[in-house]
Amino acid sequence: MGDGTPAHVMQGGNNRQACFFADDDHLFFLDCLAKNTKRFQCALHAYVLMTNHFHLLLTSEFGDLALVPIWDYTAPCG
């Protein structure tokens, strides 16, 4: 990646377990996502947050999207 090609990124809970338990979890994730897309020079085109997984449509000018912890809601948000 890094050439502007859109990437479909998805991640789910272990054994399909929930990764979002309350509205605040969604809001925290979206806050981190907004900060990290800016930090890692990614454009977020679409997202879907489900109880046990999420989907993102991203493009990156940063380089290899696999190296960007953009969807890791445990990553620092600052």
DRENTOR-558774 format. One record per residue: residue number from 1; x, y, z of N, C-alpha, C in turn. Coordinates in nm, 4 decimals, m for minus. Layout:
! DRENTOR-558774
- NUM  X  Y  Z  X  Y  Z  X  Y  Z .
...
//
This chain:
! DRENTOR-558774
- 1  0.0843  m0.1180  0.0000  0.0000  0.0000  0.0000  0.0888  0.1242  0.0000 .
- 2  0.0250  0.2350  0.0216  0.0983  0.3598  0.0182  0.0809  0.4309  m0.1138 .
- 3  0.0106  0.3638  m0.2053  m0.0109  0.4230  m0.3365  m0.1511  0.4805  m0.3503 .
- 4  m0.2230  0.4895  m0.2384  m0.3582  0.5437  m0.2420  m0.4656  0.4408  m0.2722 .
- 5  m0.4284  0.3139  m0.2821  m0.5258  0.2086  m0.3069  m0.6091  0.1863  m0.1805 .
- 6  m0.7417  0.1879  m0.1904  m0.8245  0.1648  m0.0721  m0.8031  0.0243  m0.0155 .
- 7  m0.8041  0.0149  0.1155  m0.7888  m0.1134  0.1826  m0.9090  m0.1362  0.2735 .
- 8  m0.9633  m0.2563  0.2666  m1.0708  m0.2960  0.3583  m1.0043  m0.3635  0.4771 .
- 9  m1.0169  m0.3015  0.5927  m0.9560  m0.3525  0.7154  m1.0687  m0.3981  0.8067 .
- 10  m1.0542  m0.5185  0.8602  m1.1529  m0.5643  0.9568  m1.0835  m0.6370  1.0697 .
- 11  m1.1451  m0.6294  1.1857  m1.0922  m0.6971  1.3035  m1.2108  m0.7370  1.3885 .
- 12  m1.1994  m0.8535  1.4492  m1.3088  m0.9016  1.5320  m1.2610  m0.9473  1.6673 .
- 13  m1.3563  m0.9653  1.7551  m1.3272  m1.0159  1.8879  m1.2854  m1.1620  1.8821 .
- 14  m1.2064  m1.2035  1.9774  m1.1609  m1.3413  1.9868  m1.2817  m1.4347  2.0012 .
- 15  m1.2874  m1.5374  1.9183  m1.4001  m1.6315  1.9197  m1.5345  m1.5607  1.9047 .
- 16  m1.5345  m1.4549  1.8262  m1.6545  m1.3744  1.7997  m1.7126  m1.3087  1.9247 .
- 17  m1.6294  m1.2919  2.0242  m1.6742  m1.2241  2.1454  m1.6813  m1.0740  2.1199 .
- 18  m1.7570  m1.0058  2.2008  m1.7745  m0.8614  2.1861  m1.6430  m0.7869  2.2087 .
- 19  m1.6245  m0.6825  2.1321  m1.5124  m0.5920  2.1565  m1.5643  m0.4526  2.1933 .
- 20  m1.6918  m0.4292  2.1730  m1.7571  m0.3055  2.2152  m1.8727  m0.3451  2.3072 .
- 21  m1.8745  m0.2888  2.4262  m1.9757  m0.3268  2.5249  m2.0758  m0.2154  2.5536 .
- 22  m2.0375  m0.0922  2.5249  m2.1239  0.0224  2.5545  m2.0985  0.1323  2.4513 .
- 23  m2.1871  0.2290  2.4466  m2.1700  0.3406  2.3533  m2.0372  0.4122  2.3754 .
- 24  m1.9944  0.4212  2.4999  m1.8658  0.4861  2.5297  m1.7488  0.4137  2.4639 .
- 25  m1.7574  0.2819  2.4493  m1.6519  0.2056  2.3814  m1.6435  0.2467  2.2352 .
- 26  m1.7590  0.2622  2.1718  m1.7620  0.3068  2.0321  m1.7019  0.4470  2.0188 .
- 27  m1.7407  0.5356  2.1094  m1.6910  0.6733  2.1037  m1.5406  0.6800  2.1271 .
- 28  m1.4904  0.6015  2.2213  m1.3464  0.5967  2.2463  m1.2727  0.5460  2.1232 .
- 29  m1.3235  0.4391  2.0613  m1.2625  0.3842  1.9412  m1.2608  0.4880  1.8297 .
- 30  m1.3727  0.5571  1.8081  m1.3797  0.6574  1.7015  m1.2859  0.7740  1.7283 .
- 31  m1.2699  0.8120  1.8548  m1.1757  0.9183  1.8897  m1.0326  0.8758  1.8570 .
- 32  m0.9964  0.7551  1.8973  m0.8621  0.7028  1.8664  m0.8426  0.6906  1.7156 .
- 33  m0.9444  0.6436  1.6477  m0.9364  0.6278  1.5028  m0.9126  0.7625  1.4344 .
- 34  m0.9847  0.8644  1.4763  m0.9671  0.9977  1.4180  m0.8254  1.0505  1.4414 .
- 35  m0.7759  1.0350  1.5630  m0.6408  1.0834  1.5942  m0.5342  1.0042  1.5181 .
- 36  m0.5519  0.8722  1.5112  m0.4493  0.7904  1.4457  m0.4542  0.7986  1.2937 .
- 37  m0.5706  0.8222  1.2353  m0.5729  0.8419  1.0894  m0.4953  0.9683  1.0536 .
- 38  m0.5118  1.0710  1.1334  m0.4354  1.1944  1.1096  m0.2864  1.1709  1.1335 .
- 39  m0.2554  1.1068  1.2450  m0.1156  1.0811  1.2830  m0.0414  0.9998  1.1778 .
- 40  m0.1083  0.8994  1.1199  m0.0436  0.8106  1.0236  m0.0810  0.8414  0.8794 .
- 41  m0.1342  0.9592  0.8561  m0.1618  1.0090  0.7217  m0.2492  0.9133  0.6414 .
- 42  m0.3586  0.8729  0.7019  m0.4550  0.7856  0.6348  m0.5855  0.8613  0.6165 .
- 43  m0.6559  0.8252  0.5128  m0.7899  0.8788  0.4902  m0.8898  0.7689  0.5203 .
- 44  m0.9852  0.7990  0.6052  m1.0912  0.7047  0.6393  m1.2116  0.7386  0.5524 .
- 45  m1.2514  0.6452  0.4672  m1.3620  0.6687  0.3739  m1.4945  0.6163  0.4275 .
- 46  m1.4890  0.5089  0.5044  m1.6110  0.4501  0.5599  m1.5741  0.3604  0.6769 .
- 47  m1.6698  0.3415  0.7661  m1.6492  0.2492  0.8772  m1.7830  0.1905  0.9192 .
- 48  m1.7772  0.0724  0.9780  m1.8926  0.0074  1.0389  m1.8439  m0.0528  1.1701 .
- 49  m1.9106  m0.0184  1.2791  m1.8780  m0.0747  1.4096  m1.9925  m0.1666  1.4516 .
- 50  m1.9605  m0.2925  1.4708  m2.0579  m0.3904  1.5190  m2.0176  m0.4269  1.6617 .
- 51  m2.1002  m0.5011  1.7290  m2.0692  m0.5376  1.8668  m1.9391  m0.6170  1.8770 .
- 52  m1.9183  m0.7101  1.7826  m1.8036  m0.8005  1.7945  m1.6986  m0.7824  1.6854 .
- 53  m1.7110  m0.6823  1.6017  m1.6104  m0.6574  1.4985  m1.6314  m0.5196  1.4363 .
- 54  m1.5355  m0.4795  1.3539  m1.5511  m0.3549  1.2797  m1.4873  m0.3672  1.1432 .
- 55  m1.5305  m0.2797  1.0533  m1.4768  m0.2697  0.9176  m1.4348  m0.1245  0.8947 .
- 56  m1.3223  m0.1068  0.8280  m1.2743  0.0258  0.7893  m1.2380  0.0231  0.6418 .
- 57  m1.2612  0.1324  0.5724  m1.2115  0.1498  0.4361  m1.1150  0.2676  0.4416 .
- 58  m0.9861  0.2379  0.4195  m0.8786  0.3357  0.4373  m0.7910  0.3453  0.3137 .
- 59  m0.7331  0.4605  0.2954  m0.6190  0.4739  0.2047  m0.5060  0.5353  0.2867 .
- 60  m0.3829  0.5004  0.2484  m0.2677  0.5482  0.3230  m0.1594  0.5974  0.2294 .
- 61  m0.1043  0.7101  0.2631  0.0137  0.7609  0.1933  0.1383  0.7302  0.2750 .
- 62  0.1191  0.6727  0.3933  0.2267  0.6439  0.4877  0.3170  0.5311  0.4392 .
- 63  0.2601  0.4347  0.3742  0.3343  0.3163  0.3339  0.2515  0.1930  0.3606 .
- 64  0.3142  0.0890  0.4056  0.2477  m0.0385  0.4287  0.1437  m0.0244  0.5388 .
- 65  0.0182  m0.0413  0.5039  m0.0903  m0.0258  0.5995  m0.0808  m0.1272  0.7128 .
- 66  m0.0160  m0.2388  0.6887  0.0006  m0.3400  0.7934  0.0867  m0.2869  0.9084 .
- 67  0.1654  m0.1846  0.8849  0.2521  m0.1287  0.9883  0.1851  m0.0156  1.0661 .
- 68  0.0661  0.0213  1.0265  m0.0031  0.1335  1.0889  m0.1014  0.0811  1.1925 .
- 69  m0.0843  0.1172  1.3206  m0.1744  0.0668  1.4248  m0.3045  0.1460  1.4331 .
- 70  m0.3593  0.1815  1.3174  m0.4739  0.2705  1.3112  m0.6001  0.2092  1.3695 .
- 71  m0.6151  0.0819  1.3553  m0.7371  0.0149  1.3993  m0.7191  m0.0543  1.5328 .
- 72  m0.6025  m0.0389  1.5907  m0.5755  m0.0985  1.7208  m0.6201  m0.0015  1.8293 .
- 73  m0.7369  m0.0263  1.8870  m0.7899  0.0682  1.9845  m0.7161  0.0616  2.1174 .
- 74  m0.6135  m0.0216  2.1261  m0.5266  m0.0194  2.2430  m0.4043  0.0686  2.2186 .
- 75  m0.3864  0.1134  2.0938  m0.2722  0.1985  2.0605  m0.2916  0.3371  2.1247 .
- 76  m0.1830  0.4071  2.1511  m0.1964  0.5419  2.2064  m0.2793  0.6300  2.1149 .
- 77  m0.3607  0.7131  2.1727  m0.4501  0.7990  2.0929  m0.3976  0.9403  2.0811 .
- 78  m0.2754  0.9629  2.1143  m0.2275  1.0998  2.1132  m0.1136  1.1152  2.0242 .
//
